[in-house]
Amino acid sequence: MASCWRLILFLSVTRWLSEIIYSWVFNEFPSFVAEDSRRFISQETGNLYISKVQTSDVGSYICLVKNAVTNARVLSPPTPLTLRNDGVMGEYEPKIEVHFPFTVTAAKGTTVKMECFALGNPVPTITWMKVNGYIPSKSRLRKSQAVLEIPNLQLDDAGIYECTAENSRGKNSFRGQLQIFTYPHWVQKLNDTQLDSGSPLQWECKATGKPRPTYRWLKNGAPLLPQSRVDTVNGILAIHSVNQSDAGMYQCLAENKYGAIYASAELKILASPPSFELNQVKKSIIVTKDRGVLLECRPQGSPKPAISWRKGDKAVRANQRIAILPDGSLRILNASKADEGKYICQGVNIFGSAEIIASLSVKEPTRIELTPKRTELTVGESIVLNCKAIHDASLDVTFYWTLKGQPIDFEKEGGHFENIRAQASSADLMIRNILLMHAGRYGCRVQTTADSVSDEAELLVRGPPGPPGVVIVEEITESTATLSWSPATDNHSPISSYNLQARSPFSLGWQTVKTVPEVITGDMESAMAVDLNPWVEYEFRVVATNPIGTGDPSIPSRMIRTNEAVPKTAPSNVSGRSGRRHELVIAWEPVSEEFQNGEGFGYIVAFRPNGTRGWKEKMVTSSEASKFIYRDESVPPLTPFEVKVGVYNNKGDGPFSQIVVICSAEGEPTAAPTDVTATSVSVSEIFVVWKHVKESLGRPQGFEISYWKDTEPEDSVETVRTRGNESFVMLTGLEGNTLYHLTVRAYNGAGYGPPSREASATTKRHPPREPPGNLRWEQQGSQVSLGWEPVRPLANESEVMGYKVFYRQEGHSEGQVIETQKPQAVVPLPEAGVYIIEVRAYSEGGDGTASSQIRVPSYSGGKITSAQSTLHSLSKWSSVTLLLALMLPSSSW
C-alpha cells in the first residue's frame, strides 16, 4: 500500500471547503494509475491500494491532489515501489483494507458513496447487499464494484449494507449502517394577526424533519418564557386575553441536530372607540307596506362595540315583528305607516361611543298591468305590448323588458324592438316584422326606489314550417328511391304538404322530383321518388309547406347510387369526317355519363355499303369515344355507306341511332404545287406565289409553306398555312440579308400532299443606321427650305435610294411625307403654328434612322436665313422662346 501521508492533515482541513479529487501518477506525468479490480484509489483517504503486486507495478508513485472548484493541484514527493526477492508471497484469503464507516449519515436528496476494497491472492471479487432488503435499483457500482453509489437518497434507502470480498482462499465481509436525515421543513407557518384587546390568541407552527424537530418561541428576538397568560406546548403558542403588552414580533424556531428554521409573524392589538366612517348606513330608507326592511348598523371599534337602537327618544324593543340581529342590524317585518320615523343606532365600548341616524318611509306597494296577455301573430306582423305602473306619486319608476328571461338589447336586435315611453307611468314595447325566434314570454319589470314588480305576456308566432328531420333512403331501384323522414315543426300552422328534391352531379342544384303519391300530404312521413336515371349518385332532401309558406329544407340524405339498367339513350349527331384514302370515318356525339345507366358502357358501330343487306358491326369500348375509323383498301373514295351507332353496358344492348348515309374519304392531295416563286420584298419579308393542278379526288383545303435559313438544318423548319384556294402568301418576321429556302404542299383532312420543288430568296439588306446629319433650314413665309449631309451606308447596309421628310403640326398625331432623291427639300407650312420636322434615308431594305427633330414656327413675315439656324436647328428651346427671338432685332441677339 502506498499513501500520501504528508497531504492528509492539510486535506483534512481543506476538504470541508471544497471538493477534493485524488489520483496517482506512475513514474512520470501524465501517466496515471488506472484503477481496476487489482488497484484502487480511495477518495476518502487518498491512499492507493494494490491487491496483488506484480512486476509491472515496480516504479515511482506520486500522489496528485486536485481542487475540483479552483482546479488547483498539489503533488506529493515520489514514493518508490520495489519487489523483495527474498521469497514468494503465497495465496491468502481476502483482507478488507478499505471500508465505509460503521455509521454513514447523509441528508435526504444527496448522493452517498460507500467504499470497500480488499487485499488478497488471488485478487478478491467485491459484492454488495442490503441486510433485510434490496439495494435500490437507482444504485450504481463503480471501480470494479469497490464503490457503491446511491443518488437522490430517500428515507427508505436507510438500512444496514454489507460488502463481501471473496477469492478461492476464503471471504471476508463488513457491515455498516446508512442513516438518512432531513433538515426541518415547515408544514404550517404563522400569519400576521390583529386582535381586539381581551381576545384570545392561538398560533401553531408545524415542521417535519428527521430527527423530529423541537420548538422554541421568541418575542422581539428574545426567548418567550411561560407566564400565567402564556402557554407554549409542541409548537403551539396560546395567550389568554391579549393586551397592549402582548403586541410585537414573534418567532417560532424548529430545529434538530442538522439545522434550524424560523417562522415570523406580527401581533397587533387593536384599541379604538366606535366609528361609522367605514360602514355608513343609508340616511333615508324607503319601503312599501307589508314588506320587510333591514337597517344595518356595523360600527368599527376595538373591543367590538355593543349595539343599541332607539326610535326618536324611545328605545326599540324586540317583538314578533322587530328584532336586533347578532351583527347589530335592525329587522322590521310587515312594515306599516306606524313604523315611519327616525331610527338611531348607537355603538359603545370602553373607549367611547358613536351613533348614526336613518330615516324610514313606508309607501303604498306598486302594481303593474301588462297587456295583451296572450297573442297569436304571423311572421312579418307587428305588435305593441303596453306596460302600466300604478305607484306612489313620490316615487320615480323605471321599466325593463325581457324575452325568455333575458334582457332585450335594443341596440343589437336589428330594429325589430323599440322601447316607447309616452307617459311617466307607462311604457310600450314595439315589435316590428316579427320572426319565429321572437316567440316566447315577454316580461315587464317596474323598478322604484321602494320596490320592484314584474309581469309576463306570451306571444305565439305562426310561420312556415321548420326543416324536416333526417332523411333516410329505405329502398333503391334503377329508377326509384323510397324515402322516409321525421315530421317538421309546424310553427303553429298545420303542415299541408311535403316536397321531395334531388341533386346529382349532372343537375343544376336541387330539383323537384316526381313522386308516388304525386301529392305528399302533411301527415305523411315517407314517399317514393320516381323517374330517376339508373346508375347515378343522388342526394335527397325534403321541404315542408303550410298555409304561411314553405320552410327551410332538411339536411341532405347520404349520397346513394341507383341500380344499373340497360342504356336507353342512343348517340346523336351521327356523321362522317374527313380521313385518308380507303377510310370510312364515323363520328357521333358521346352519350353523357348521366344516361349511360351502368358500368362497362360502350358503342356498337354498324355500317354497310349503300344498297346492301348485311350490317358490319364494330365494338368501341371507351365511353368517351366520339369517332370510329374503318379502313378497307378495296373501298373506293367517296363510296356511300349507311351508318348507325348503338350503345351497350354490362346489363345489355341499348338502342341504335337513326340510319344516316356518309361517304368514305376521298384521300389526301396527290399533286405538288408548281411554278413556286419567292421574291424578296424587304429586309424581313418574302412574297411567295405558286400554281396547283385541280384534282377530282384529294381536293386541298389549303396550303402549307415550309421555310428555313440556308445556314440551318431542315429540322429547324418553320411553317405557315393558308386556307382555301389562295395561291400566295407573305412571309414576315425574317432576318435581313439572309438566304431562305422554301417548299409548298397542299393539305386536307386526310393529310398532306407531296411538296413542291424548292425555291429560294434572299431578304434585303438592312437600311442605313446613320441618320441624316447637320440638318439646316431656312424659313420664308409659308414654306421652309431644308438641307442635310448625305447618308453613307455601310457595306452590309442597303444603298440609299432617297430621303423622306416627315412633318406635322405640333399637337397633331398625323402628318405628311415628302420624298426626294437629293439631300434637300422644300416643305410647305400652310397654316400658322409650330411644325415638327424630321428626315430619314430610305432604301430597298426600308426606312433608316430618323434625324433629330426640329421645331419650326410658320411665319408669314420676312425671310429667316440659315445664319440664324442656331436658334432653330434643334430645339431644346420652347416655341415661346423662338417667337420672342423672331420679334427682336438682330443687333439685340
JOMO-V699390 format. One line per field, one symbol per residue. psi: psi as a letter, one per 20 degrees, with the letter a starting at -180 (. if undefined). Layout:
psi: ???
This chain:
psi: pqqmhhiggghhgihihrpppqrppofqploqpppaihppopighiqppogoprhiipapppppppoigijqqpprqqoqprpqkjrppaqqrqoohpqrrhoppqqpiapqppqoqqqrorpqppqqqppkaqpphiqpprlljipopormprhiiqapqpqpppaiiarqrqqqpoppqqqqpphpaqqqqpqqpiqqpoqpppqrrorpqrqqqqpkiqpoqqahippooljpppppmqahiiqapqppppqaiirqqqpqqpppppoqrqqjhhmpqphpppqqqjqqqooqomqqqprpqppqqqodipqppqahhpqorhjiqpppqlqrhiiqapppppppaiiarqrqpppppprqqqqqopqqhpqprqpirrqpppopporphipqqpppqqokiqqpoihjjkjhqpopnhrhjqqqopoqmqrhiiqappqpppprihrpqrrqqppppqaqqrprapppogqpahjqppqqrqqqpiljoqphrqppqqpriiqnbpqpqqrorhporijqjqrpprkqpqlppqqqrppqprhhapaqrrpqrqpqprrqrpqipqqrlprrrqarqjqoopqrpqpqhhjijrrkpaqoopqqqpirgqqpqppoipiiqjqppppohioqqkppqpqqprrraiiaqarqrqpqprqrqirrqipqqrlpppppgahjqpppqrqppqqhqkpqiaqpppqqqhjqriikqqqpqrqbjpkqqoprkrqqlppqqqrpqqqahhbqaqqrqpqqqpqqqqrpipqprlpqqppockrppqqrpqpoqrhjqqqpiaqpopqqqpiqhqarppqqirlqqppqnhqqapqppqpqqqaiiaqaqqrqqqoppppjbaporihjihiigpoiqrhggghhhhiqqhhj.
